[in-house]
């Protein structure tokens, strides 16, 4: 029985310690992939702080999907619930979020990161140029990165999201709205959030233009 099946069926006792240990090791690999990606962005930020005298990256956040969230997504997409299925079918078990000062920083940092020879870009979704209907804006990349362990090398997928400070603030509020139950006037709140998203987008562009003028002065 797979470790994920044990989580789904906690009454099962067959080899539970050994299999949960296997799953713990499996998730540890994704944690290491996050460390690899975080380090790459930290190095880029340090280098740019010297070469351009500023830090374009304001914050780096990361997370690993919970086992329950993994199971729910596999079942929702009608995939087999197994560790092999996770490796094959899920792109967002490991996630890294990069918070930048300006929109141009997002594209510059993304280009620098993706040009590194050990990074394979599998998919890009630009929700800044093409926002979601609810107003969500962010730049998404699914990348594959090699991680070296004591006895093997694993190519692991990591979802990278790049957004401005204002975009991240909006997304956090929208996320809390999405998972909050029993909210009154939901439609009205969603309209207000969409209006805020549009205003934030205009502000980000305005701030970018001001920064360009300062840089050229």
C-alpha positions as CSV (number, residue, x, y, z in Angstrom):
1,X,0.0,0.0,0.0
2,X,1.3,3.5,-0.9
3,X,1.9,6.0,1.9
4,X,-0.8,8.3,0.4
5,X,-3.2,5.4,0.7
6,X,-2.3,5.2,4.4
7,X,-3.2,8.9,4.8
8,X,-6.5,8.2,3.0
9,X,-7.1,5.1,5.1
10,X,-5.6,5.7,8.5
11,X,-7.1,2.5,9.8
12,X,-4.6,0.5,7.8
13,X,-1.6,-0.8,9.9
14,X,0.4,-2.8,7.3
15,X,4.0,-1.6,7.2
16,X,2.8,1.8,8.2
17,X,6.0,3.0,9.8
18,X,8.2,2.0,6.9
19,X,5.9,3.4,4.3
20,X,5.4,6.7,6.0
21,X,9.1,7.0,6.3
22,X,9.3,6.5,2.5
23,X,6.8,9.2,2.0
24,X,8.7,11.5,4.3
25,X,11.8,10.9,2.3
26,X,9.9,11.6,-0.9
27,X,8.6,15.0,0.3
28,X,12.1,15.8,1.6
29,X,13.3,15.7,-2.0
30,X,10.8,18.4,-2.9
31,X,12.0,20.5,0.0
32,X,15.5,20.2,-1.3
33,X,14.3,21.3,-4.7
34,X,12.9,24.4,-3.1
35,X,16.2,25.1,-1.4
36,X,18.0,24.9,-4.8
37,X,15.6,27.3,-6.4
38,X,15.6,29.8,-3.5
39,X,19.4,29.8,-3.5
40,X,19.5,30.7,-7.2
41,X,17.2,33.7,-6.7
42,X,19.2,34.8,-3.6
43,X,22.4,34.7,-5.6
44,X,20.8,36.7,-8.4
45,X,19.6,39.3,-5.9
46,X,23.0,39.5,-4.3
47,X,24.7,40.0,-7.6
48,X,22.3,42.6,-8.7
49,X,22.7,44.5,-5.4
50,X,26.4,44.9,-6.3
51,X,26.0,45.5,-10.1
52,X,23.0,47.8,-10.0
53,X,23.2,49.0,-6.4
54,X,19.7,47.8,-5.5
55,X,17.8,44.6,-4.6
56,X,15.0,43.8,-7.2
57,X,13.7,40.9,-5.1
58,X,12.0,42.1,-1.9
59,X,11.0,38.7,-0.5
60,X,11.1,35.0,-1.3
61,X,8.4,32.7,0.0
62,X,8.1,28.9,-0.4
63,X,5.8,26.1,0.5
64,X,5.2,22.4,0.1
65,X,1.7,21.1,-0.6
66,X,0.2,19.1,2.3
67,X,-0.5,15.4,1.8
68,X,-4.2,16.0,1.9
69,X,-4.0,18.7,-0.7
70,X,-2.0,16.4,-2.9
71,X,-4.5,13.6,-2.6
72,X,-7.4,15.9,-3.3
73,X,-5.8,17.2,-6.4
74,X,-4.9,13.8,-7.7
75,X,-8.4,12.6,-7.2
76,X,-10.0,15.7,-8.7
77,X,-7.9,15.2,-11.8
78,X,-8.7,11.4,-11.7
79,X,-5.0,10.4,-11.4
80,X,-3.7,7.4,-9.5
81,X,-2.9,8.2,-5.9
82,X,0.8,7.2,-5.7
83,X,4.2,8.8,-5.4
84,X,5.0,8.0,-9.0
85,X,1.8,9.8,-10.0
86,X,2.8,12.9,-8.0
87,X,6.2,13.0,-9.9
88,X,4.5,12.5,-13.2
89,X,1.3,14.5,-13.0
90,X,1.7,17.3,-10.4
91,X,3.6,20.5,-11.1
92,X,3.0,22.5,-7.9
93,X,3.9,20.2,-5.0
94,X,6.9,22.5,-4.4
95,X,6.3,26.2,-4.8
96,X,8.5,29.3,-4.6
97,X,7.1,32.9,-4.8
98,X,9.3,35.8,-5.7
99,X,8.2,39.3,-4.6
100,X,9.7,42.1,-6.7
101,X,9.6,45.8,-6.5
102,X,8.6,46.6,-10.1
103,X,7.0,44.8,-13.1
104,X,10.2,45.0,-15.2
105,X,12.1,43.3,-12.3
106,X,9.8,40.3,-12.7
107,X,10.6,39.8,-16.4
108,X,14.4,40.5,-15.9
109,X,14.7,38.1,-13.0
110,X,12.6,35.4,-14.8
111,X,14.9,35.7,-17.8
112,X,18.1,35.5,-15.7
113,X,16.8,32.5,-13.8
114,X,15.5,30.6,-16.8
115,X,18.7,31.1,-18.8
116,X,20.7,29.1,-16.3
117,X,21.9,25.8,-17.9
118,X,20.6,23.5,-15.2
119,X,17.0,25.0,-15.3
120,X,14.5,23.5,-17.7
121,X,11.4,25.6,-18.2
122,X,8.4,23.4,-18.8
123,X,5.6,25.9,-18.9
124,X,5.0,29.6,-18.6
125,X,1.7,31.4,-17.8
126,X,1.9,35.2,-17.9
127,X,-1.1,36.4,-15.9
128,X,0.4,40.0,-15.8
129,X,-0.1,40.5,-19.5
130,X,-3.2,38.2,-19.5
131,X,-4.9,38.6,-16.1
132,X,-7.4,36.1,-14.9
133,X,-11.1,37.2,-15.1
134,X,-11.1,37.9,-11.3
135,X,-8.1,40.3,-11.7
136,X,-5.4,38.0,-10.6
137,X,-1.9,39.0,-11.9
138,X,1.3,37.1,-11.6
139,X,4.0,35.4,-13.7
140,X,4.1,31.6,-13.4
141,X,6.8,29.2,-14.4
142,X,7.0,25.5,-14.1
143,X,10.6,24.5,-14.0
144,X,12.6,21.3,-13.6
145,X,15.8,21.3,-11.6
146,X,18.3,18.6,-10.8
147,X,18.8,17.8,-7.2
148,X,21.8,15.7,-6.1
149,X,21.4,13.3,-3.2
150,X,23.8,10.8,-1.7
151,X,23.0,8.0,-4.0
152,X,21.1,9.5,-6.9
153,X,20.1,12.6,-8.9
154,X,16.4,13.6,-9.2
155,X,14.9,16.0,-11.7
156,X,12.1,17.7,-9.7
157,X,9.4,20.2,-10.8
158,X,8.9,23.4,-8.9
159,X,6.3,26.1,-9.5
160,X,7.7,29.6,-9.5
161,X,5.5,32.6,-9.1
162,X,6.8,36.2,-9.6
163,X,4.7,39.2,-8.7
164,X,5.0,42.7,-7.3
165,X,4.4,43.6,-3.7
166,X,1.0,45.0,-4.6
167,X,0.0,41.9,-6.6
168,X,1.0,39.7,-3.7
169,X,-1.0,41.8,-1.2
170,X,-4.1,41.5,-3.4
171,X,-3.6,37.7,-4.0
172,X,-3.4,37.1,-0.2
173,X,-6.6,38.9,0.3
174,X,-8.4,37.1,-2.6
175,X,-7.1,33.8,-1.3
176,X,-8.5,34.4,2.2
177,X,-11.8,35.3,0.6
178,X,-11.8,32.1,-1.5
179,X,-11.5,29.8,1.5
180,X,-13.6,31.7,3.9
181,X,-17.0,30.2,4.5
182,X,-20.4,32.0,5.1
183,X,-19.4,35.4,3.8
184,X,-22.3,37.7,3.0
185,X,-22.4,39.8,-0.2
186,X,-19.8,37.6,-1.9
187,X,-20.5,38.9,-5.4
188,X,-20.1,42.5,-4.2
189,X,-16.8,41.7,-2.5
190,X,-15.5,40.0,-5.6
191,X,-16.4,43.1,-7.7
192,X,-14.6,45.3,-5.2
193,X,-11.5,42.9,-5.4
194,X,-11.6,43.1,-9.2
195,X,-11.7,46.9,-9.0
196,X,-8.8,46.9,-6.6
197,X,-6.8,44.6,-8.9
198,X,-7.3,47.0,-11.8
199,X,-6.2,49.9,-9.7
200,X,-3.2,48.0,-8.4
201,X,-2.2,47.2,-12.0
202,X,-2.4,50.9,-13.0
203,X,-0.4,51.8,-9.9
204,X,2.3,49.2,-10.7
205,X,2.7,50.7,-14.2
206,X,2.8,54.2,-12.8
207,X,5.4,53.3,-10.3
208,X,7.4,51.6,-13.0
209,X,7.3,54.7,-15.2
210,X,8.5,56.9,-12.3
211,X,11.3,54.4,-11.5
212,X,12.4,54.5,-15.2
213,X,12.5,58.4,-15.1
214,X,14.6,58.3,-11.9
215,X,17.0,55.7,-13.4
216,X,17.5,57.9,-16.5
217,X,18.1,61.1,-14.6
